Structure formats: C-alpha cells, structure tokens
Amino acid sequence: MRRLIAAAGAGLLLAACGREEERAPEAPPVLEVPLAASVATPAQAAEAWSLDASATAGTAAVLSYPGGAERLRIACRRGPAELYVEAPTIARIGSEERLTLSAGDELATLVAQVVDAPPEAPLTARGTLPAAWIEAMAAGRPLAVTYGATSLSLPPLPADTRAAFAEACRQALG
C-alpha cells in the first residue's frame, strides 16, 4: 500500500511539473519607440557645413558641431593642387597612413600625417585632387571618410555649398 501511495504521489508530482513546462512564459512588455526618434541624435541633426575660403590656400568645406567645434575639414588647396582633410574627431593610428575620402564610388586616397605629429594635433591627410572625385561630390554623391577601422558617413553638403566648393576645387586644379 505504501508503494502505491508513493507511486501515486510521484505521478502527481511529475504531472504537476509537466504542466509548469507546458505553460507559455509571459512575453516581456513591448517598448514602442517612434521611428523619428531613432533617425538622428540632436547633435547629428544640428551639424552644419560651411565654406572657409583663403586667398592663398584654397577653399574648405567645414563640418561643425552645434557649438562650432569642427568635426571635419575637407580642403581643395592650390599651389600645388591637393586635397587636404583634417579630422579632429578621428584618433591617429601610428601604423595607418591611408585615409580614403569617398564621394559615392569615386575615391580619393590620401596620406595621413602620422610621423612627427604631436599627440594633441588633429589627424590630417593630403594627396592628389582627383577631377572625378570633384565631379562626384558636385553631383551630390554620399560623402564618407575611412581611416583604419573608422568609417564616417557624412551628412550631405547643401546644394549651394556643394556647388561653390566644387567650383573652388575645379579652379584649384587649374
């Protein structure tokens, strides 16, 4: 009799365990985030392009944060014609000398200045000023900078800024 009671108790216990497993776990609450909130942070939305022209050096398109601090400077220099990038927000890598500035599929490969640069100095790079890059940028192709493992997609240049910068770059080529 004791065996029968023990077997019945064990059976009930197993049945109860099985029922617990069959119950579906409660789903976690769903957090709904409006799509617009995930598109851009306020800092990204407030970045702005401007032009900085010099009578002797050339013209630069400058991307700045809301407070005015520069995020990136792309310059078409003249005498000799060259493309110059200054990126204060990108950490310099001692073993990486290549910085790529793209306008869509058109690439400008520049040489980063990593030797003898003071640690607090911004990353700079320079190289030839490709006519095809100028035309791709003038056509509004997406701009990006790649250096080592860092890749920055840049906000588009406003049409009037883009046109003026492209013209200055063409003039730098001569």
LINBEL-V307222 format. One record per residue. N is the residue number from 0. RES is the residue in one small letter. SS is DSSP state (h for helix, s for strand, l for the rest). PSI is psi as a letter, one per 20 degrees, with the letter a starting at -180 (none if undefined). NEAR is the number of other C-alpha atoms within 12 Angstrom. Layout:
# LINBEL-V307222
{{N | RES | SS | PSI | NEAR} {N | RES | SS | PSI | NEAR}}
This chain:
# LINBEL-V307222
{{0 | m | l | g | 7} {1 | r | h | h | 8} {2 | r | h | h | 10} {3 | l | h | g | 10} {4 | i | h | g | 11} {5 | a | h | g | 12} {6 | a | h | g | 13} {7 | a | h | g | 14} {8 | g | h | g | 14} {9 | a | h | h | 14} {10 | g | h | g | 15} {11 | l | h | h | 14} {12 | l | h | g | 14} {13 | l | h | h | 14} {14 | a | h | g | 14} {15 | a | h | g | 14} {16 | c | h | g | 13} {17 | g | h | h | 12} {18 | r | h | h | 12} {19 | e | h | g | 12} {20 | e | h | h | 11} {21 | e | h | h | 10} {22 | r | l | p | 11} {23 | a | l | p | 9} {24 | p | l | q | 8} {25 | e | l | p | 7} {26 | a | l | q | 8} {27 | p | l | q | 7} {28 | p | l | q | 6} {29 | v | l | p | 7} {30 | l | l | o | 7} {31 | e | l | p | 9} {32 | v | l | p | 9} {33 | p | l | q | 8} {34 | l | h | g | 8} {35 | a | h | h | 11} {36 | a | h | h | 11} {37 | s | h | i | 12} {38 | v | l | g | 12} {39 | a | l | q | 13} {40 | t | l | r | 12} {41 | p | h | h | 13} {42 | a | h | g | 17} {43 | q | h | g | 20} {44 | a | h | h | 20} {45 | a | h | i | 16} {46 | e | l | q | 26} {47 | a | s | q | 27} {48 | w | s | q | 32} {49 | s | s | r | 29} {50 | l | s | q | 28} {51 | d | s | o | 25} {52 | a | s | q | 24} {53 | s | s | p | 16} {54 | a | l | h | 13} {55 | t | l | h | 14} {56 | a | l | h | 21} {57 | g | s | b | 30} {58 | t | s | q | 34} {59 | a | s | q | 35} {60 | a | s | p | 40} {61 | v | s | p | 35} {62 | l | s | p | 36} {63 | s | s | q | 28} {64 | y | l | r | 23} {65 | p | l | h | 16} {66 | g | l | i | 12} {67 | g | l | i | 16} {68 | a | l | p | 18} {69 | e | s | p | 26} {70 | r | s | h | 31} {71 | l | s | q | 37} {72 | r | s | p | 36} {73 | i | s | o | 48} {74 | a | s | p | 39} {75 | c | s | o | 43} {76 | r | s | q | 34} {77 | r | l | q | 27} {78 | g | l | m | 17} {79 | p | l | q | 19} {80 | a | l | p | 26} {81 | e | s | q | 34} {82 | l | s | p | 43} {83 | y | s | p | 38} {84 | v | s | p | 44} {85 | e | s | p | 34} {86 | a | s | n | 34} {87 | p | l | i | 24} {88 | t | l | i | 25} {89 | i | l | p | 28} {90 | a | l | p | 26} {91 | r | l | p | 31} {92 | i | l | p | 22} {93 | g | l | h | 18} {94 | s | l | j | 15} {95 | e | l | o | 22} {96 | e | l | i | 23} {97 | r | s | p | 29} {98 | l | s | p | 38} {99 | t | s | p | 37} {100 | l | s | o | 44} {101 | s | s | q | 33} {102 | a | s | n | 33} {103 | g | l | c | 25} {104 | d | l | i | 20} {105 | e | s | p | 26} {106 | l | s | q | 30} {107 | a | s | o | 34} {108 | t | s | p | 28} {109 | l | s | q | 30} {110 | v | s | o | 27} {111 | a | s | q | 34} {112 | q | l | n | 30} {113 | v | l | h | 25} {114 | v | l | p | 18} {115 | d | l | j | 12} {116 | a | l | p | 16} {117 | p | l | q | 13} {118 | p | l | h | 15} {119 | e | l | i | 14} {120 | a | l | q | 18} {121 | p | l | q | 24} {122 | l | s | p | 35} {123 | t | s | q | 35} {124 | a | s | q | 37} {125 | r | s | q | 32} {126 | g | s | a | 29} {127 | t | l | q | 30} {128 | l | l | n | 35} {129 | p | l | p | 29} {130 | a | h | h | 27} {131 | a | h | h | 23} {132 | w | h | g | 31} {133 | i | h | g | 39} {134 | e | h | h | 26} {135 | a | h | g | 24} {136 | m | h | g | 38} {137 | a | h | h | 30} {138 | a | l | i | 25} {139 | g | l | j | 27} {140 | r | l | q | 27} {141 | p | l | p | 25} {142 | l | s | q | 33} {143 | a | s | q | 30} {144 | v | s | p | 35} {145 | t | s | p | 30} {146 | y | s | o | 35} {147 | g | l | c | 19} {148 | a | l | i | 15} {149 | t | s | p | 19} {150 | s | s | p | 19} {151 | l | s | p | 22} {152 | s | s | p | 21} {153 | l | l | q | 32} {154 | p | l | q | 28} {155 | p | l | q | 28} {156 | l | l | p | 31} {157 | p | l | q | 26} {158 | a | h | g | 17} {159 | d | h | h | 18} {160 | t | h | g | 26} {161 | r | h | g | 33} {162 | a | h | g | 22} {163 | a | h | g | 25} {164 | f | h | g | 35} {165 | a | h | g | 37} {166 | e | h | g | 24} {167 | a | h | h | 36} {168 | c | h | g | 37} {169 | r | h | g | 29} {170 | q | h | h | 22} {171 | a | h | h | 31} {172 | l | h | h | 23} {173 | g | l | none | 16}}
